[in-house]
């Protein structure tokens, strides 16, 4: 999920199921989608190899969908640092809850 700060809304990026394979990147073994082109198409569409001059991360991808709003009582937890305009305190530990939506 991603958050649109000015609207306190979230976006969800949907991907088809894909298998992961091992590859080497500068001598480091990493996992990558076995069919990388399917993953790229899900992110950028079938014309992924055509340059796009105006890309909006929250509207342009074909796999982005609105995902609601965070409840106002959760804002202090989820809205901690918007390009570090807000001071984040590390003195108070946060209890994080996992959401499986």
Backbone bond lengths (Angstrom), bond angles and torsions (degrees), N, CA, C in turn:
res aa  C-N    CA-C-N  psi(-1)  N-CA   C-N-CA  omega(-1)  CA-C   N-CA-C  phi
1 X - - - 1.452 - - 1.516 109.84 -
2 X 1.307 115.45 149.23 1.451 122.57 174.54 1.509 107.90 -127.71
3 X 1.337 116.05 157.80 1.452 120.82 -176.25 1.512 110.53 -117.87
4 X 1.347 116.60 136.15 1.450 122.06 172.03 1.524 105.66 -95.72
5 X 1.332 116.67 102.38 1.456 122.06 -168.95 1.514 113.31 -57.30
6 X 1.322 118.50 -45.36 1.459 120.19 -173.85 1.522 112.07 -66.36
7 X 1.330 118.63 -21.34 1.461 121.53 -178.50 1.526 112.37 -110.99
8 X 1.328 117.76 -5.40 1.464 122.91 -174.38 1.523 111.85 51.49
9 X 1.315 115.95 37.75 1.453 121.69 176.91 1.522 108.98 -111.51
10 X 1.313 114.98 163.05 1.460 119.35 179.82 1.520 110.21 -120.74
11 X 1.319 114.62 157.44 1.462 122.39 176.49 1.516 107.89 -122.34
12 X 1.315 116.23 150.74 1.460 121.28 175.41 1.519 107.80 -122.42
13 X 1.313 115.34 138.03 1.464 121.68 178.10 1.518 107.84 -106.08
14 X 1.324 117.23 117.36 1.466 121.89 -178.52 1.525 109.52 -94.92
15 X 1.317 115.09 136.35 1.460 121.99 178.63 1.520 109.24 -128.95
16 X 1.335 117.14 146.29 1.467 118.31 171.63 1.524 108.57 -68.86
17 X 1.310 116.19 156.45 1.464 118.85 174.86 1.521 108.59 -63.04
18 X 1.312 115.83 138.77 1.459 119.15 178.44 1.514 108.91 -145.13
19 X 1.320 114.39 150.49 1.463 121.10 178.62 1.520 109.32 -84.97
20 X 1.324 115.69 150.69 1.459 121.34 176.00 1.517 110.51 -104.66
21 X 1.311 115.87 140.01 1.462 122.99 176.63 1.529 108.61 -121.22
22 X 1.308 115.43 160.77 1.467 121.02 176.10 1.522 110.01 -90.81
23 X 1.317 115.71 143.55 1.455 120.97 171.56 1.521 107.28 -145.78
24 X 1.311 116.16 172.99 1.455 121.18 179.21 1.525 109.00 -112.47
25 X 1.320 116.43 130.68 1.453 122.90 177.35 1.521 107.46 -125.25
26 X 1.317 115.99 108.97 1.473 121.15 -176.86 1.531 111.74 51.28
27 X 1.323 115.98 41.04 1.457 120.60 177.04 1.520 114.39 84.23
28 X 1.332 118.54 -2.14 1.455 122.63 179.51 1.524 108.96 -104.02
29 X 1.338 117.48 128.37 1.459 120.54 177.62 1.521 108.73 -76.84
30 X 1.350 116.63 126.31 1.467 122.20 179.61 1.520 109.64 -133.61
31 X 1.337 116.02 157.82 1.458 121.76 177.05 1.522 108.53 -94.63
32 X 1.324 115.92 136.90 1.462 123.14 178.54 1.525 108.33 -138.10
33 X 1.341 117.82 157.62 1.466 118.55 174.31 1.526 109.81 -59.19
34 X 1.325 117.13 133.38 1.467 120.48 179.46 1.530 110.70 -60.33
35 X 1.325 116.67 -43.05 1.454 120.34 175.75 1.526 106.99 -105.48
36 X 1.315 115.88 85.98 1.460 121.43 -174.57 1.528 112.20 -60.68
37 X 1.328 117.41 -34.32 1.466 119.12 -177.97 1.530 111.61 -64.59
38 X 1.340 118.81 -37.92 1.470 120.45 176.47 1.517 110.79 -60.55
39 X 1.317 116.63 -40.13 1.462 121.73 178.91 1.532 110.52 -65.79
40 X 1.321 117.46 -43.63 1.468 122.12 178.92 1.529 110.38 -64.74
41 X 1.329 117.74 -42.30 1.473 121.27 178.64 1.526 110.46 -62.04
42 X 1.338 117.99 -40.33 1.464 120.63 178.43 1.527 110.83 -61.53
43 X 1.335 116.56 -36.58 1.473 121.22 -179.38 1.519 113.84 -79.56
44 X 1.329 117.04 -39.22 1.466 120.47 -168.90 1.519 114.68 -122.36
45 X 1.330 118.38 -3.94 1.460 120.98 179.74 1.517 112.02 89.27
46 X 1.327 115.35 173.63 1.477 120.83 -176.07 1.524 112.62 -68.15
47 X 1.303 118.31 -21.80 1.476 120.96 177.82 1.523 111.12 -97.68
48 X 1.323 117.50 35.60 1.463 122.56 -175.22 1.521 112.73 -58.52
49 X 1.316 117.98 -25.16 1.468 120.14 -177.05 1.535 112.60 -89.91
50 X 1.338 117.37 4.02 1.462 122.00 175.56 1.529 108.33 -96.47
51 X 1.319 119.16 125.45 1.472 120.51 -178.53 1.535 111.86 -57.85
52 X 1.316 115.93 139.16 1.462 122.98 176.86 1.522 106.87 -115.00
53 X 1.315 116.56 123.38 1.464 120.39 -175.87 1.524 113.01 -84.33
54 X 1.309 117.17 -23.29 1.463 120.21 -179.22 1.523 108.67 -132.69
55 X 1.334 117.10 99.98 1.461 122.56 -176.71 1.516 108.82 -112.81
56 X 1.331 115.99 129.51 1.455 121.83 177.85 1.523 107.60 -117.00
57 X 1.323 117.27 112.55 1.458 122.14 -173.61 1.524 112.95 -57.44
58 X 1.336 118.34 -24.92 1.457 120.63 -177.00 1.525 113.69 -98.94
59 X 1.336 117.84 -2.19 1.458 120.10 -179.19 1.526 113.57 -134.71
60 X 1.312 118.21 -30.82 1.466 121.19 -173.99 1.529 115.42 -74.40
61 X 1.324 120.10 -39.73 1.465 118.21 -176.88 1.530 111.33 -61.83
62 X 1.334 117.15 139.27 1.461 119.08 179.62 1.524 112.92 -69.50
63 X 1.325 117.76 -14.93 1.460 120.78 -176.42 1.529 113.37 -102.63
64 X 1.328 119.23 8.99 1.462 121.07 -179.56 1.528 109.72 -90.09
65 X 1.321 115.29 135.39 1.464 122.12 179.39 1.528 108.73 -133.98
66 X 1.345 118.09 146.07 1.465 119.42 174.15 1.524 109.73 -62.23
67 X 1.322 116.20 147.13 1.464 119.86 -176.18 1.525 111.99 -133.85
68 X 1.322 117.27 27.33 1.457 120.07 174.90 1.517 113.54 87.21
69 X 1.325 114.69 -164.11 1.464 122.23 -178.80 1.521 109.33 -125.45
70 X 1.322 115.84 151.55 1.457 120.18 173.60 1.518 108.12 -75.13
71 X 1.338 118.35 138.65 1.462 120.13 173.75 1.533 109.31 -60.78
72 X 1.325 116.30 142.07 1.468 120.44 -175.00 1.525 112.94 -57.29
73 X 1.338 118.41 -32.94 1.464 120.11 -179.92 1.526 112.50 -69.55
74 X 1.347 117.94 -14.28 1.466 120.98 178.03 1.524 112.84 -95.56
75 X 1.341 118.38 -9.09 1.458 121.31 -176.91 1.526 112.97 -52.15
76 X 1.346 120.02 -43.57 1.480 117.94 -179.69 1.530 112.81 -60.89
77 X 1.322 117.48 -26.94 1.463 120.64 179.86 1.522 111.78 -82.09
78 X 1.338 117.51 -45.25 1.455 120.49 -172.95 1.521 113.83 -91.22
79 X 1.327 116.93 -21.89 1.462 120.21 179.45 1.519 107.10 -108.79
80 X 1.317 115.82 81.01 1.454 120.67 -175.05 1.514 112.63 -100.38
81 X 1.288 117.20 -38.60 1.460 119.62 -175.57 1.515 108.49 -152.14
82 X 1.311 116.58 108.33 1.459 121.61 178.09 1.519 106.61 -102.10
83 X 1.323 115.72 93.57 1.465 123.90 -173.30 1.531 108.55 52.58
84 X 1.340 114.15 37.17 1.467 123.46 175.95 1.526 113.13 56.31
85 X 1.319 117.26 34.30 1.466 120.39 170.75 1.523 110.00 -78.80
86 X 1.331 116.19 -22.29 1.448 122.12 -178.78 1.518 108.26 -108.31
87 X 1.310 116.11 135.60 1.463 120.30 178.21 1.523 109.35 -72.75
88 X 1.315 116.87 129.61 1.454 122.38 179.99 1.519 108.10 -103.85
89 X 1.328 115.80 127.95 1.459 120.34 179.84 1.520 109.41 -93.83
90 X 1.307 116.40 128.64 1.460 120.84 177.03 1.519 111.06 -97.61
91 X 1.334 117.04 -0.11 1.462 120.60 -177.63 1.522 112.35 -76.45
92 X 1.320 117.34 -30.13 1.452 121.12 -179.23 1.524 109.35 -101.41
93 X 1.333 117.83 114.62 1.469 119.00 178.98 1.528 110.10 -67.24
94 X 1.320 116.20 144.61 1.453 121.95 179.90 1.519 109.49 -104.45
95 X 1.317 116.05 139.56 1.457 120.13 172.16 1.511 107.07 -92.36
96 X 1.313 116.47 119.61 1.453 120.93 -178.34 1.518 110.03 -100.06
97 X 1.320 115.97 139.90 1.452 121.79 177.66 1.525 107.66 -114.27
98 X 1.305 117.02 137.54 1.457 121.10 179.33 1.521 109.08 -89.23
99 X 1.336 115.28 131.74 1.450 121.36 177.99 1.519 108.55 -106.71
100 X 1.300 117.66 127.95 1.467 121.75 -178.95 1.520 110.67 -113.58
101 X 1.331 117.29 50.10 1.469 120.30 -179.08 1.498 110.26 -84.31
